[in-house]
Amino acid sequence: MSDLVGRTPVGAMQVIELDASTAQGLEVPQGAVLALISVEGAIRWRDDGPPPTPSEGHPMGDASMLYGGSLTAIKLIAQSRRPVVATISYYR
């Protein structure tokens, strides 16, 4: 992840039981402008206003992504009833 070179970590969080019933936002530390989001399982995410649902939004499964958009706008939801783990590290 060369985009993290020279970045300063400012916090992290782990959502252990992300489920398909409610979309969750991120707990963004002050000063964070970039997030590394790693997922174990299958989720959908949106950052354009409406919350994702298990069938609507950008799909992501067993992967990591760097996200530099509005950290307070992104929401995650599991695609199935099986709990998903999401780990997020924040950088400035």
KOLGU-4560 file (N, C-alpha, C; in nm, 3 decimals, padded with zeros to 5 digits):
<recs>
<n_xx: 00.084 n_yy: -00.117 n_zz: 00.000 ca_xx: 00.000 ca_yy: 00.000 ca_zz: 00.000 c_xx: 00.089 c_yy: 00.124 c_zz: 00.000 mol: A seq: 1 type: MET>
<n_xx: 00.141 n_yy: 00.157 n_zz: -00.115 ca_xx: 00.233 ca_yy: 00.268 ca_zz: -00.125 c_xx: 00.168 c_yy: 00.402 c_zz: -00.091 mol: A seq: 2 type: SER>
<n_xx: 00.036 n_yy: 00.413 n_zz: -00.098 ca_xx: -00.032 ca_yy: 00.537 ca_zz: -00.062 c_xx: -00.021 c_yy: 00.568 c_zz: 00.087 mol: A seq: 3 type: ASP>
<n_xx: 00.021 n_yy: 00.472 n_zz: 00.167 ca_xx: 00.035 ca_yy: 00.493 ca_zz: 00.311 c_xx: 00.175 c_yy: 00.538 c_zz: 00.350 mol: A seq: 4 type: LEU>
<n_xx: 00.270 n_yy: 00.535 n_zz: 00.258 ca_xx: 00.407 ca_yy: 00.578 ca_zz: 00.287 c_xx: 00.405 c_yy: 00.725 c_zz: 00.327 mol: A seq: 5 type: VAL>
<n_xx: 00.463 n_yy: 00.754 n_zz: 00.440 ca_xx: 00.469 ca_yy: 00.891 ca_zz: 00.490 c_xx: 00.345 c_yy: 00.937 c_zz: 00.564 mol: A seq: 6 type: GLY>
<n_xx: 00.242 n_yy: 00.855 n_zz: 00.569 ca_xx: 00.119 ca_yy: 00.889 ca_zz: 00.642 c_xx: 00.139 c_yy: 00.859 c_zz: 00.791 mol: A seq: 7 type: ARG>
<n_xx: 00.068 n_yy: 00.935 n_zz: 00.874 ca_xx: 00.074 ca_yy: 00.915 ca_zz: 01.018 c_xx: -00.054 c_yy: 00.847 c_zz: 01.065 mol: A seq: 8 type: THR>
<n_xx: -00.043 n_yy: 00.732 n_zz: 01.134 ca_xx: -00.164 ca_yy: 00.668 ca_zz: 01.186 c_xx: -00.226 c_yy: 00.754 c_zz: 01.297 mol: A seq: 9 type: PRO>
<n_xx: -00.360 n_yy: 00.765 n_zz: 01.295 ca_xx: -00.428 ca_yy: 00.845 ca_zz: 01.397 c_xx: -00.536 c_yy: 00.766 c_zz: 01.471 mol: A seq: 10 type: VAL>
<n_xx: -00.549 n_yy: 00.636 n_zz: 01.444 ca_xx: -00.646 ca_yy: 00.555 ca_zz: 01.516 c_xx: -00.689 c_yy: 00.434 c_zz: 01.437 mol: A seq: 11 type: GLY>
<n_xx: -00.767 n_yy: 00.351 n_zz: 01.503 ca_xx: -00.818 ca_yy: 00.229 ca_zz: 01.439 c_xx: -00.946 c_yy: 00.186 c_zz: 01.510 mol: A seq: 12 type: ALA>
<n_xx: -01.023 n_yy: 00.103 n_zz: 01.442 ca_xx: -01.142 ca_yy: 00.044 ca_zz: 01.502 c_xx: -01.165 c_yy: -00.092 c_zz: 01.439 mol: A seq: 13 type: MET>
<n_xx: -01.237 n_yy: -00.177 n_zz: 01.509 ca_xx: -01.273 ca_yy: -00.306 ca_zz: 01.453 c_xx: -01.421 c_yy: -00.331 c_zz: 01.483 mol: A seq: 14 type: GLN>
<n_xx: -01.496 n_yy: -00.360 n_zz: 01.377 ca_xx: -01.637 ca_yy: -00.397 ca_zz: 01.392 c_xx: -01.640 c_yy: -00.548 c_zz: 01.384 mol: A seq: 15 type: VAL>
<n_xx: -01.667 n_yy: -00.613 n_zz: 01.496 ca_xx: -01.658 ca_yy: -00.759 ca_zz: 01.504 c_xx: -01.780 c_yy: -00.828 c_zz: 01.443 mol: A seq: 16 type: ILE>
<n_xx: -01.897 n_yy: -00.771 n_zz: 01.462 ca_xx: -02.018 ca_yy: -00.838 ca_zz: 01.415 c_xx: -02.101 c_yy: -00.746 c_zz: 01.327 mol: A seq: 17 type: GLU>
<n_xx: -02.043 n_yy: -00.699 n_zz: 01.219 ca_xx: -02.119 ca_yy: -00.623 ca_zz: 01.121 c_xx: -02.224 c_yy: -00.717 c_zz: 01.064 mol: A seq: 18 type: LEU>
<n_xx: -02.350 n_yy: -00.677 n_zz: 01.066 ca_xx: -02.454 ca_yy: -00.769 ca_zz: 01.019 c_xx: -02.539 c_yy: -00.706 c_zz: 00.909 mol: A seq: 19 type: ASP>
<n_xx: -02.639 n_yy: -00.781 n_zz: 00.863 ca_xx: -02.721 ca_yy: -00.740 ca_zz: 00.750 c_xx: -02.844 c_yy: -00.659 c_zz: 00.791 mol: A seq: 20 type: ALA>
<n_xx: -02.859 n_yy: -00.629 n_zz: 00.919 ca_xx: -02.980 ca_yy: -00.559 ca_zz: 00.963 c_xx: -02.966 c_yy: -00.407 c_zz: 00.964 mol: A seq: 21 type: SER>
<n_xx: -02.846 n_yy: -00.356 n_zz: 00.990 ca_xx: -02.827 ca_yy: -00.211 ca_zz: 01.002 c_xx: -02.692 c_yy: -00.170 c_zz: 00.946 mol: A seq: 22 type: THR>
<n_xx: -02.692 n_yy: -00.069 n_zz: 00.860 ca_xx: -02.566 ca_yy: -00.014 ca_zz: 00.809 c_xx: -02.496 c_yy: 00.062 c_zz: 00.921 mol: A seq: 23 type: ALA>
<n_xx: -02.364 n_yy: 00.053 n_zz: 00.924 ca_xx: -02.286 ca_yy: 00.120 ca_zz: 01.027 c_xx: -02.188 c_yy: 00.218 c_zz: 00.965 mol: A seq: 24 type: GLN>
<n_xx: -02.174 n_yy: 00.331 n_zz: 01.029 ca_xx: -02.075 ca_yy: 00.429 ca_zz: 00.989 c_xx: -01.945 c_yy: 00.405 c_zz: 01.062 mol: A seq: 25 type: GLY>
<n_xx: -01.846 n_yy: 00.487 n_zz: 01.032 ca_xx: -01.714 ca_yy: 00.475 ca_zz: 01.094 c_xx: -01.701 c_yy: 00.574 c_zz: 01.209 mol: A seq: 26 type: LEU>
<n_xx: -01.624 n_yy: 00.537 n_zz: 01.310 ca_xx: -01.589 ca_yy: 00.627 ca_zz: 01.420 c_xx: -01.456 c_yy: 00.691 c_zz: 01.383 mol: A seq: 27 type: GLU>
<n_xx: -01.463 n_yy: 00.808 n_zz: 01.319 ca_xx: -01.346 ca_yy: 00.871 ca_zz: 01.258 c_xx: -01.273 c_yy: 00.959 c_zz: 01.359 mol: A seq: 28 type: VAL>
<n_xx: -01.144 n_yy: 00.932 n_zz: 01.383 ca_xx: -01.066 ca_yy: 01.017 ca_zz: 01.473 c_xx: -01.041 c_yy: 01.154 c_zz: 01.409 mol: A seq: 29 type: PRO>
<n_xx: -01.026 n_yy: 01.254 n_zz: 01.492 ca_xx: -00.997 ca_yy: 01.389 ca_zz: 01.444 c_xx: -00.867 c_yy: 01.389 c_zz: 01.364 mol: A seq: 30 type: GLN>
<n_xx: -00.869 n_yy: 01.455 n_zz: 01.251 ca_xx: -00.751 ca_yy: 01.467 ca_zz: 01.167 c_xx: -00.736 c_yy: 01.358 c_zz: 01.062 mol: A seq: 31 type: GLY>
<n_xx: -00.818 n_yy: 01.254 n_zz: 01.067 ca_xx: -00.807 ca_yy: 01.145 ca_zz: 00.970 c_xx: -00.857 c_yy: 01.190 c_zz: 00.833 mol: A seq: 32 type: ALA>
<n_xx: -00.782 n_yy: 01.156 n_zz: 00.728 ca_xx: -00.822 ca_yy: 01.190 ca_zz: 00.591 c_xx: -00.821 c_yy: 01.068 c_zz: 00.499 mol: A seq: 33 type: VAL>
<n_xx: -00.773 n_yy: 00.955 n_zz: 00.550 ca_xx: -00.760 ca_yy: 00.833 ca_zz: 00.469 c_xx: -00.787 c_yy: 00.713 c_zz: 00.561 mol: A seq: 34 type: LEU>
<n_xx: -00.857 n_yy: 00.613 n_zz: 00.507 ca_xx: -00.884 ca_yy: 00.492 ca_zz: 00.584 c_xx: -00.844 c_yy: 00.369 c_zz: 00.504 mol: A seq: 35 type: ALA>
<n_xx: -00.782 n_yy: 00.275 n_zz: 00.573 ca_xx: -00.756 ca_yy: 00.143 ca_zz: 00.518 c_xx: -00.864 c_yy: 00.052 c_zz: 00.578 mol: A seq: 36 type: LEU>
<n_xx: -00.954 n_yy: 00.002 n_zz: 00.492 ca_xx: -01.066 ca_yy: -00.080 ca_zz: 00.536 c_xx: -01.041 c_yy: -00.223 c_zz: 00.489 mol: A seq: 37 type: ILE>
<n_xx: -01.033 n_yy: -00.315 n_zz: 00.585 ca_xx: -01.012 ca_yy: -00.457 ca_zz: 00.555 c_xx: -01.134 c_yy: -00.534 c_zz: 00.600 mol: A seq: 38 type: SER>
<n_xx: -01.181 n_yy: -00.625 n_zz: 00.514 ca_xx: -01.305 ca_yy: -00.698 ca_zz: 00.540 c_xx: -01.279 c_yy: -00.848 c_zz: 00.535 mol: A seq: 39 type: VAL>
<n_xx: -01.333 n_yy: -00.918 n_zz: 00.635 ca_xx: -01.334 ca_yy: -01.065 ca_zz: 00.635 c_xx: -01.480 c_yy: -01.106 c_zz: 00.621 mol: A seq: 40 type: GLU>
<n_xx: -01.521 n_yy: -01.140 n_zz: 00.501 ca_xx: -01.661 ca_yy: -01.170 ca_zz: 00.472 c_xx: -01.705 c_yy: -01.088 c_zz: 00.352 mol: A seq: 41 type: GLY>
<n_xx: -01.835 n_yy: -01.068 n_zz: 00.338 ca_xx: -01.889 ca_yy: -00.994 ca_zz: 00.223 c_xx: -01.975 c_yy: -00.879 c_zz: 00.274 mol: A seq: 42 type: ALA>
<n_xx: -01.942 n_yy: -00.757 n_zz: 00.225 ca_xx: -02.018 ca_yy: -00.638 ca_zz: 00.263 c_xx: -02.060 c_yy: -00.561 c_zz: 00.139 mol: A seq: 43 type: ILE>
<n_xx: -02.141 n_yy: -00.460 n_zz: 00.161 ca_xx: -02.167 ca_yy: -00.355 ca_zz: 00.062 c_xx: -02.143 c_yy: -00.224 c_zz: 00.133 mol: A seq: 44 type: ARG>
<n_xx: -02.098 n_yy: -00.122 n_zz: 00.057 ca_xx: -02.074 ca_yy: 00.008 ca_zz: 00.115 c_xx: -02.126 c_yy: 00.118 c_zz: 00.023 mol: A seq: 45 type: TRP>
<n_xx: -02.162 n_yy: 00.230 n_zz: 00.082 ca_xx: -02.204 ca_yy: 00.350 ca_zz: 00.008 c_xx: -02.150 c_yy: 00.471 c_zz: 00.081 mol: A seq: 46 type: ARG>
<n_xx: -02.129 n_yy: 00.578 n_zz: 00.004 ca_xx: -02.085 ca_yy: 00.704 ca_zz: 00.063 c_xx: -02.160 c_yy: 00.824 c_zz: 00.004 mol: A seq: 47 type: ASP>
<n_xx: -02.271 n_yy: 00.796 n_zz: -00.065 ca_xx: -02.343 ca_yy: 00.902 ca_zz: -00.137 c_xx: -02.471 c_yy: 00.946 c_zz: -00.066 mol: A seq: 48 type: ASP>
<n_xx: -02.490 n_yy: 00.908 n_zz: 00.059 ca_xx: -02.609 ca_yy: 00.951 ca_zz: 00.133 c_xx: -02.694 c_yy: 00.838 c_zz: 00.183 mol: A seq: 49 type: GLY>
<n_xx: -02.769 n_yy: 00.770 n_zz: 00.095 ca_xx: -02.853 ca_yy: 00.660 ca_zz: 00.144 c_xx: -02.767 c_yy: 00.546 c_zz: 00.198 mol: A seq: 50 type: PRO>
<n_xx: -02.815 n_yy: 00.476 n_zz: 00.301 ca_xx: -02.737 ca_yy: 00.364 ca_zz: 00.353 c_xx: -02.739 c_yy: 00.246 c_zz: 00.256 mol: A seq: 51 type: PRO>
<n_xx: -02.633 n_yy: 00.165 n_zz: 00.257 ca_xx: -02.635 ca_yy: 00.045 ca_zz: 00.174 c_xx: -02.733 c_yy: -00.056 c_zz: 00.234 mol: A seq: 52 type: PRO>
<n_xx: -02.772 n_yy: -00.151 n_zz: 00.152 ca_xx: -02.853 ca_yy: -00.264 ca_zz: 00.199 c_xx: -02.775 c_yy: -00.390 c_zz: 00.161 mol: A seq: 53 type: THR>
<n_xx: -02.819 n_yy: -00.507 n_zz: 00.205 ca_xx: -02.748 ca_yy: -00.629 ca_zz: 00.166 c_xx: -02.744 c_yy: -00.652 c_zz: 00.015 mol: A seq: 54 type: PRO>
<n_xx: -02.830 n_yy: -00.583 n_zz: -00.060 ca_xx: -02.832 ca_yy: -00.601 ca_zz: -00.206 c_xx: -02.800 c_yy: -00.474 c_zz: -00.285 mol: A seq: 55 type: SER>
<n_xx: -02.780 n_yy: -00.360 n_zz: -00.219 ca_xx: -02.749 ca_yy: -00.235 ca_zz: -00.289 c_xx: -02.625 c_yy: -00.169 c_zz: -00.230 mol: A seq: 56 type: GLU>
<n_xx: -02.541 n_yy: -00.120 n_zz: -00.317 ca_xx: -02.415 ca_yy: -00.057 ca_zz: -00.278 c_xx: -02.300 c_yy: -00.128 c_zz: -00.345 mol: A seq: 57 type: GLY>
<n_xx: -02.181 n_yy: -00.077 n_zz: -00.322 ca_xx: -02.061 ca_yy: -00.137 ca_zz: -00.380 c_xx: -02.027 c_yy: -00.265 c_zz: -00.306 mol: A seq: 58 type: HIS>
<n_xx: -02.016 n_yy: -00.379 n_zz: -00.375 ca_xx: -01.981 ca_yy: -00.504 ca_zz: -00.307 c_xx: -01.831 c_yy: -00.511 c_zz: -00.278 mol: A seq: 59 type: PRO>
<n_xx: -01.799 n_yy: -00.575 n_zz: -00.168 ca_xx: -01.659 ca_yy: -00.596 ca_zz: -00.130 c_xx: -01.654 c_yy: -00.721 c_zz: -00.043 mol: A seq: 60 type: MET>
<n_xx: -01.561 n_yy: -00.809 n_zz: -00.071 ca_xx: -01.550 ca_yy: -00.931 ca_zz: 00.009 c_xx: -01.406 c_yy: -00.974 c_zz: 00.028 mol: A seq: 61 type: GLY>
<n_xx: -01.372 n_yy: -01.012 n_zz: 00.150 ca_xx: -01.238 ca_yy: -01.062 ca_zz: 00.183 c_xx: -01.129 c_yy: -00.982 c_zz: 00.112 mol: A seq: 62 type: ASP>
<n_xx: -01.128 n_yy: -00.852 n_zz: 00.135 ca_xx: -01.034 ca_yy: -00.765 ca_zz: 00.066 c_xx: -01.005 c_yy: -00.642 c_zz: 00.152 mol: A seq: 63 type: ALA>
<n_xx: -00.913 n_yy: -00.559 n_zz: 00.103 ca_xx: -00.881 ca_yy: -00.431 ca_zz: 00.166 c_xx: -00.890 c_yy: -00.322 c_zz: 00.062 mol: A seq: 64 type: SER>
<n_xx: -00.926 n_yy: -00.203 n_zz: 00.107 ca_xx: -00.927 ca_yy: -00.088 ca_zz: 00.016 c_xx: -00.883 c_yy: 00.036 c_zz: 00.092 mol: A seq: 65 type: MET>
<n_xx: -00.817 n_yy: 00.126 n_zz: 00.019 ca_xx: -00.787 ca_yy: 00.258 ca_zz: 00.073 c_xx: -00.902 c_yy: 00.349 c_zz: 00.035 mol: A seq: 66 type: LEU>
<n_xx: -00.955 n_yy: 00.421 n_zz: 00.133 ca_xx: -01.068 ca_yy: 00.509 ca_zz: 00.107 c_xx: -01.029 c_yy: 00.650 c_zz: 00.150 mol: A seq: 67 type: TYR>
<n_xx: -01.038 n_yy: 00.744 n_zz: 00.056 ca_xx: -01.001 ca_yy: 00.882 ca_zz: 00.083 c_xx: -01.114 c_yy: 00.980 c_zz: 00.062 mol: A seq: 68 type: GLY>
<n_xx: -01.236 n_yy: 00.929 n_zz: 00.053 ca_xx: -01.353 ca_yy: 01.016 ca_zz: 00.038 c_xx: -01.397 c_yy: 01.069 c_zz: 00.173 mol: A seq: 69 type: GLY>
<n_xx: -01.522 n_yy: 01.104 n_zz: 00.185 ca_xx: -01.577 ca_yy: 01.154 ca_zz: 00.310 c_xx: -01.588 c_yy: 01.040 c_zz: 00.411 mol: A seq: 70 type: SER>
<n_xx: -01.496 n_yy: 01.037 n_zz: 00.506 ca_xx: -01.492 ca_yy: 00.928 ca_zz: 00.602 c_xx: -01.617 c_yy: 00.923 c_zz: 00.690 mol: A seq: 71 type: LEU>
<n_xx: -01.680 n_yy: 01.036 n_zz: 00.711 ca_xx: -01.801 ca_yy: 01.037 ca_zz: 00.793 c_xx: -01.924 c_yy: 00.995 c_zz: 00.714 mol: A seq: 72 type: THR>
<n_xx: -01.914 n_yy: 00.989 n_zz: 00.581 ca_xx: -02.030 ca_yy: 00.953 ca_zz: 00.497 c_xx: -02.037 c_yy: 00.804 c_zz: 00.465 mol: A seq: 73 type: ALA>
<n_xx: -01.924 n_yy: 00.734 n_zz: 00.469 ca_xx: -01.925 ca_yy: 00.593 ca_zz: 00.428 c_xx: -01.997 c_yy: 00.508 c_zz: 00.532 mol: A seq: 74 type: ILE>
<n_xx: -02.078 n_yy: 00.414 n_zz: 00.482 ca_xx: -02.152 ca_yy: 00.322 ca_zz: 00.567 c_xx: -02.130 c_yy: 00.180 c_zz: 00.512 mol: A seq: 75 type: LYS>
<n_xx: -02.125 n_yy: 00.081 n_zz: 00.602 ca_xx: -02.100 ca_yy: -00.059 ca_zz: 00.568 c_xx: -02.215 c_yy: -00.145 c_zz: 00.618 mol: A seq: 76 type: LEU>
<n_xx: -02.245 n_yy: -00.252 n_zz: 00.544 ca_xx: -02.345 ca_yy: -00.350 ca_zz: 00.588 c_xx: -02.304 c_yy: -00.487 c_zz: 00.536 mol: A seq: 77 type: ILE>
<n_xx: -02.331 n_yy: -00.591 n_zz: 00.613 ca_xx: -02.304 ca_yy: -00.728 ca_zz: 00.567 c_xx: -02.404 c_yy: -00.767 c_zz: 00.458 mol: A seq: 78 type: ALA>
<n_xx: -02.362 n_yy: -00.852 n_zz: 00.366 ca_xx: -02.450 ca_yy: -00.896 ca_zz: 00.258 c_xx: -02.539 c_yy: -01.013 c_zz: 00.298 mol: A seq: 79 type: GLN>
<n_xx: -02.506 n_yy: -01.080 n_zz: 00.408 ca_xx: -02.587 ca_yy: -01.194 ca_zz: 00.451 c_xx: -02.602 c_yy: -01.190 c_zz: 00.602 mol: A seq: 80 type: SER>
<n_xx: -02.672 n_yy: -01.286 n_zz: 00.656 ca_xx: -02.693 ca_yy: -01.292 ca_zz: 00.801 c_xx: -02.568 c_yy: -01.330 c_zz: 00.877 mol: A seq: 81 type: ARG>
<n_xx: -02.470 n_yy: -01.386 n_zz: 00.806 ca_xx: -02.346 ca_yy: -01.426 ca_zz: 00.871 c_xx: -02.266 c_yy: -01.302 c_zz: 00.913 mol: A seq: 82 type: ARG>
<n_xx: -02.223 n_yy: -01.291 n_zz: 01.039 ca_xx: -02.146 ca_yy: -01.174 ca_zz: 01.083 c_xx: -02.016 c_yy: -01.158 c_zz: 01.005 mol: A seq: 83 type: PRO>
<n_xx: -01.976 n_yy: -01.034 n_zz: 00.986 ca_xx: -01.857 ca_yy: -00.997 ca_zz: 00.912 c_xx: -01.767 c_yy: -00.915 c_zz: 01.004 mol: A seq: 84 type: VAL>
<n_xx: -01.636 n_yy: -00.930 n_zz: 00.989 ca_xx: -01.540 ca_yy: -00.849 ca_zz: 01.064 c_xx: -01.484 c_yy: -00.743 c_zz: 00.970 mol: A seq: 85 type: VAL>
<n_xx: -01.488 n_yy: -00.618 n_zz: 01.013 ca_xx: -01.427 ca_yy: -00.507 ca_zz: 00.939 c_xx: -01.326 c_yy: -00.440 c_zz: 01.030 mol: A seq: 86 type: ALA>
<n_xx: -01.205 n_yy: -00.421 n_zz: 00.981 ca_xx: -01.099 ca_yy: -00.353 ca_zz: 01.056 c_xx: -01.061 c_yy: -00.228 c_zz: 00.978 mol: A seq: 87 type: THR>
<n_xx: -01.058 n_yy: -00.115 n_zz: 01.047 ca_xx: -01.031 ca_yy: 00.013 ca_zz: 00.982 c_xx: -00.916 c_yy: 00.081 c_zz: 01.053 mol: A seq: 88 type: ILE>
<n_xx: -00.815 n_yy: 00.123 n_zz: 00.978 ca_xx: -00.704 ca_yy: 00.204 ca_zz: 01.030 c_xx: -00.713 c_yy: 00.340 c_zz: 00.964 mol: A seq: 89 type: SER>
<n_xx: -00.690 n_yy: 00.444 n_zz: 01.044 ca_xx: -00.703 ca_yy: 00.582 ca_zz: 00.995 c_xx: -00.568 c_yy: 00.650 c_zz: 00.990 mol: A seq: 90 type: TYR>
<n_xx: -00.552 n_yy: 00.740 n_zz: 00.890 ca_xx: -00.427 ca_yy: 00.809 ca_zz: 00.868 c_xx: -00.452 c_yy: 00.956 c_zz: 00.834 mol: A seq: 91 type: TYR>
<n_xx: -00.351 n_yy: 01.038 n_zz: 00.862 ca_xx: -00.356 ca_yy: 01.177 ca_zz: 00.815 c_xx: -00.236 c_yy: 01.202 c_zz: 00.728 mol: A seq: 92 type: ARG>
</recs>
